[in-house]
């Protein structure tokens, strides 16, 4: 029984490292701060005729990814998180 006493410690260390890696990756995802999202999305959605849904989803994506692609359309490859976040049906979640 004494041989397995290291297992809980090992599991704790693995979980702690996993959490630290997730946090580090999340912080590096984009260069925006959350308070910058509304102005970035305002520009992103400035030329669409569907401003309300565009702003809603853009802000949601920016909050998650901390990134908004440049321009008013396209350029999603600039923000991998933004580009790869999909709906259940497989369509793009972010405008």
HELIX and SHEET records of a PDB file:
HELIX    1   1 UNK A    2  UNK A    6  5                                   5    
HELIX    2   2 UNK A    7  UNK A   28  1                                  22    
HELIX    3   3 UNK A   34  UNK A   36  5                                   3    
HELIX    4   4 UNK A   37  UNK A   44  1                                   8    
HELIX    5   5 UNK A   51  UNK A   65  1                                  15    
HELIX    6   6 UNK A   76  UNK A   78  5                                   3    
HELIX    7   7 UNK A   80  UNK A   84  1                                   5    
END                                                                             
